[in-house]
């Protein structure tokens, strides 16, 4: 998925199907921008957590709720 080369994170994302719709291309660009701007803290220990839920554990329901909230927020801005 990703590796560090010369102190830079290089992402290699593989999808199960081609991205063909304009909205998907735009969403992919947003994802890549977020990944490119992410800064790792090399002084702390790795930890996996899902910030979209209070328990910090991933669930489909919390993911769906997060997506819906973002879509609603995006629609409110337009």
N, C-alpha and C positions, 0 to 999 in steps of 0.2 A: 504494500500500500504506500509506504513512504520510506525513504532512507535519507541519511545525512551525508552530503558530499561537500567537502571544503567548508564545513560549518553552515551549510545551507540545506534546508529540508527540501528534498525533491519528491514530489508526489507522482505516483503511478496508479491511476484509478482505472479499473476495468469494470465495464458495465455489461449486463447480460443482454442488452439490446442497443441498437444505435439510437443516438439522440437526433430526432428528426423535426420535432416541433419547435417553433421559434421560442415559445415560453420555456421549453426545456433547455435550450441553448443559453437563454438569459439566466436561468436558475443555475446552470453549470458555471457560468461566468461569475456569478455571485459567490458560489461555493469556492471556486478557485481563488478568488480575491480574498475571501476570508482565510483560506488556508495559507496563502502567500503572506498575509499580514499577521499571522499568528506567531507569537514569540514564546519559545520554550524557556522554562526556568531550569537550567541545568544543575542548580544547587539544591533542589528539592526532590524528594522521592516521588516516583510516578504513582498516580492514583487514578482509578477509573470511576467516574461518577456521572450520573445523568442529571444535569441541573434543572431539567424541566419537571422533575417530580420532587416532592418534599423528602421522600425516602432516599433520594439520590440513586435509585435503581431504575433501570430502563423497563418500561412497559409499553405495549402498543397503545394503550389508552393515553398515556402521558405524551407519547410522540404525536398521536393524532390531535390531542388537545393543543399541543404546541404549534403544530402546523396550522390548525384552524385559527388560533389567536393571531399568528403572523399574517395569515391571509386577510383576516378581518382588519387588522391594523394597516395593512398595505392598501386595502380598499378604502379605508377612512381617509388616507392621505391623498387619494386621487379624486 
